[in-house]
Amino acid sequence: MTATADLLVRVSGNTRDVDSKLGRLGSKLGGLGKVAAAGAGVAAVAVGALAVKSVMSFATVDKGMREVFTLMPGISADAMSKMTDDVIGLSTKMGVATDQVIPALYQAISAGVPPDNVFTFMETATKASIGGVTDLETAVDGITSVVNAFGKENIPAAEASDIMFTAVKLGKTDLGQLSKSLFQVNPIAAALGVKFGDVAASLAVLTAQGVPTSVAAVQVKGALAEL
């Protein structure tokens, strides 16, 4: 029995339909690239529909960025200027206001995303927030929580985002609920060596059956504690 199946049996107390449901789920998770590509397509359409330039004043952008720069002692004036330009560029490209980008950027850096590739991460998170119908800070929180729990060497941000988006598509949840519930289960799953894909698959199956996301996370945590 797979790790995901074992989790679900422990939560539900029976094996009926678990194998067939996991078979369908596994094939979809196995084709994660296709699902992710579809998600990116949805996000691209949404970005096109939302593509507007931020109307924040320079003074407001400057104030927000100065808060970000407090996380990077010793940053040069040139690096500050480039990062500010990158914020405006991301805002324009993705159709997300800078007053959403800047706090999310602060959160990403404070969560450990390296400044030298933070905008690659931010673009991933922005696509996830649009496709998952949630705000950018929530998407950043969810993705960084996964990467920090399981280790960036084990699950890059883009993969974490793809798996979360797949769980949203296959379950009855959204990226916001998922992001806010993962703290319940990620630490114990990572400590036990359970892959995030198995955690997400379990949450997708349980929420598809009508279990609220937060409750499903607690149930999966309890099942993991019994392994």
C-alpha positions as CSV (number, residue, x, y, z in Angstrom):
1,M,0.0,0.0,0.0
2,T,1.3,3.4,-0.8
3,A,2.1,6.0,1.8
4,T,-0.9,8.1,0.6
5,A,-3.2,5.1,0.8
6,D,-2.0,4.2,4.2
7,L,-2.6,7.8,5.4
8,L,-6.2,7.7,4.0
9,V,-7.0,4.3,5.5
10,R,-5.9,5.5,8.9
11,V,-8.0,8.6,8.6
12,S,-11.1,7.0,7.1
13,G,-10.9,3.7,8.9
14,N,-11.7,1.6,5.8
15,T,-10.2,0.8,2.4
16,R,-13.3,1.0,0.3
17,D,-12.7,3.1,-2.9
18,V,-9.3,4.2,-1.6
19,D,-7.3,2.3,-4.2
20,S,-9.5,3.4,-7.1
21,K,-9.5,7.0,-5.9
22,L,-5.7,7.0,-5.5
23,G,-5.3,5.4,-8.9
24,R,-7.1,8.3,-10.5
25,L,-5.2,10.7,-8.3
26,G,-1.9,9.1,-8.9
27,S,-2.2,9.2,-12.6
28,K,-3.1,12.9,-12.4
29,L,-0.2,13.7,-10.1
30,G,2.0,11.6,-12.3
31,G,1.1,13.9,-15.1
32,L,1.9,16.9,-13.0
33,G,3.7,18.6,-15.8
34,K,0.6,18.6,-17.9
35,V,-1.6,19.8,-15.0
36,A,0.9,22.5,-14.1
37,A,1.0,23.6,-17.8
38,A,-2.7,23.9,-17.8
39,G,-2.6,25.8,-14.5
40,A,0.0,28.1,-16.1
41,G,-2.4,28.6,-19.0
42,V,-5.2,29.6,-16.7
43,A,-2.9,31.9,-14.9
44,A,-1.7,33.5,-18.1
45,V,-5.3,34.2,-19.2
46,A,-6.0,35.7,-15.8
47,V,-2.8,37.8,-16.0
48,G,-3.9,39.1,-19.5
49,A,-7.2,40.1,-18.1
50,L,-5.7,41.8,-15.1
51,A,-2.7,43.4,-16.8
52,V,-2.7,46.9,-15.5
53,K,0.0,49.2,-14.3
54,S,0.2,50.0,-10.6
55,V,-0.9,53.4,-9.6
56,M,1.1,53.6,-6.4
57,S,3.1,56.8,-6.0
58,F,6.9,56.7,-6.1
59,A,7.0,57.8,-2.5
60,T,4.8,54.8,-1.4
61,V,6.9,52.4,-3.4
62,D,10.1,53.9,-2.0
63,K,8.8,53.5,1.6
64,G,7.8,49.9,1.0
65,M,11.1,49.0,-0.6
66,R,13.1,50.6,2.3
67,E,11.3,48.2,4.6
68,V,12.4,45.3,2.3
69,F,16.0,46.6,2.3
70,T,16.1,46.3,6.1
71,L,16.3,42.6,5.5
72,M,19.5,43.0,3.5
73,P,22.1,44.9,5.5
74,G,24.9,46.3,3.3
75,I,22.9,46.2,0.1
76,S,24.3,48.7,-2.4
77,A,22.5,51.6,-3.9
78,D,22.7,50.0,-7.4
79,A,21.2,46.8,-6.0
80,M,18.4,48.8,-4.4
81,S,17.6,50.5,-7.6
82,K,17.6,47.2,-9.6
83,M,15.3,45.5,-7.0
84,T,12.9,48.4,-7.1
85,D,12.8,48.2,-10.9
86,D,12.3,44.5,-10.7
87,V,9.3,45.0,-8.4
88,I,7.7,47.4,-10.9
89,G,8.6,45.1,-13.8
90,L,6.9,42.1,-12.1
91,S,3.9,44.2,-11.2
92,T,3.5,45.3,-14.8
93,K,4.2,41.9,-16.3
94,M,1.8,40.0,-14.0
95,G,-0.9,42.6,-13.6
96,V,-0.5,42.7,-9.8
97,A,-0.3,46.0,-7.9
98,T,3.0,46.9,-6.3
99,D,1.2,47.3,-3.0
100,Q,0.7,43.5,-3.2
101,V,4.1,42.7,-4.6
102,I,6.2,44.6,-2.0
103,P,4.7,43.0,1.2
104,A,4.9,39.6,-0.4
105,L,8.6,40.3,-1.4
106,Y,9.3,41.2,2.2
107,Q,7.7,38.0,3.3
108,A,9.6,35.9,0.8
109,I,13.0,37.2,1.8
110,S,12.2,37.0,5.5
111,A,11.2,33.3,4.9
112,G,14.6,32.6,3.5
113,V,14.2,33.0,-0.3
114,P,17.7,34.2,-1.5
115,P,17.6,37.8,-2.9
116,D,19.5,36.7,-6.0
117,N,16.6,34.6,-7.2
118,V,13.7,36.0,-5.3
119,F,12.0,37.4,-8.4
120,T,12.0,34.0,-10.1
121,F,10.3,32.8,-6.9
122,M,7.9,35.8,-6.9
123,E,6.8,35.1,-10.4
124,T,6.0,31.5,-9.5
125,A,4.1,32.6,-6.4
126,T,2.2,35.3,-8.5
127,K,1.1,32.7,-11.0
128,A,0.0,30.4,-8.1
129,S,-2.0,33.2,-6.5
130,I,-3.8,34.0,-9.7
131,G,-4.5,30.4,-10.7
132,G,-5.4,29.5,-7.1
133,V,-7.6,32.6,-6.6
134,T,-5.8,34.0,-3.5
135,D,-3.7,36.9,-2.6
136,L,0.1,37.0,-3.3
137,E,1.1,37.0,0.4
138,T,-0.9,33.9,1.1
139,A,0.7,32.1,-1.9
140,V,4.2,33.1,-0.8
141,D,3.4,31.9,2.7
142,G,2.1,28.5,1.5
143,I,5.0,27.9,-0.9
144,T,7.7,29.0,1.5
145,S,6.2,26.9,4.2
146,V,6.5,23.8,2.0
147,V,10.0,24.5,0.9
148,N,11.2,25.3,4.4
149,A,9.6,22.2,5.9
150,F,10.8,19.7,3.3
151,G,14.0,21.5,2.2
152,K,14.7,23.3,-1.0
153,E,17.1,20.5,-2.0
154,N,14.1,18.1,-1.9
155,I,11.3,20.3,-3.3
156,P,12.0,23.5,-5.3
157,A,9.5,26.3,-5.1
158,A,8.1,25.7,-8.6
159,E,7.4,22.0,-7.8
160,A,5.8,22.9,-4.5
161,S,3.5,25.4,-6.3
162,D,2.7,22.8,-9.0
163,I,1.7,20.2,-6.4
164,M,-0.4,22.7,-4.4
165,F,-2.2,23.8,-7.6
166,T,-2.8,20.1,-8.5
167,A,-4.3,19.5,-5.0
168,V,-6.6,22.5,-5.5
169,K,-7.7,21.1,-8.9
170,L,-8.3,17.6,-7.6
171,G,-9.8,18.4,-4.2
172,K,-12.5,20.7,-2.9
173,T,-10.3,23.5,-1.6
174,D,-8.4,26.6,-2.7
175,L,-4.8,27.8,-2.4
176,G,-5.7,30.1,0.5
177,Q,-7.2,27.4,2.6
178,L,-4.4,25.0,1.7
179,S,-1.7,27.5,2.5
180,K,-3.2,28.3,5.9
181,S,-3.6,24.6,6.9
182,L,-0.3,23.1,5.8
183,F,1.5,24.2,9.1
184,Q,-0.5,21.5,10.8
185,V,1.0,18.6,8.8
186,N,4.2,19.7,7.0
187,P,6.6,19.5,10.0
188,I,5.6,15.9,11.0
189,A,5.5,14.7,7.4
190,A,9.0,16.1,6.7
191,A,10.3,14.6,9.9
192,L,9.0,11.2,8.9
193,G,10.3,11.4,5.4
194,V,6.8,11.5,3.8
195,K,6.9,13.4,0.5
196,F,4.8,16.6,0.2
197,G,3.2,15.0,-2.9
198,D,1.7,12.3,-0.6
199,V,0.5,14.9,1.9
200,A,-1.1,17.0,-0.9
201,A,-2.7,13.9,-2.4
202,S,-4.2,12.9,0.9
203,L,-5.6,16.4,1.4
204,A,-7.0,16.5,-2.1
205,V,-8.8,13.2,-1.6
206,L,-10.2,14.1,1.8
207,T,-11.4,17.6,0.8
208,A,-13.0,16.1,-2.4
209,Q,-15.1,14.0,0.0
210,G,-16.3,17.2,1.8
211,V,-13.8,17.4,4.7
212,P,-12.9,21.0,5.3
213,T,-9.2,21.7,4.5
214,S,-8.2,22.6,8.0
215,V,-9.9,19.5,9.4
216,A,-8.3,17.3,6.7
217,A,-4.9,18.6,7.7
218,V,-5.4,17.7,11.3
219,Q,-6.6,14.3,10.3
220,V,-3.6,13.6,8.1
221,K,-1.3,14.9,10.9
222,G,-3.0,12.4,13.3
223,A,-2.6,9.6,10.8
224,L,1.1,10.4,10.4
225,A,1.6,10.4,14.1
226,E,0.4,6.8,14.2
227,L,2.9,5.6,11.5
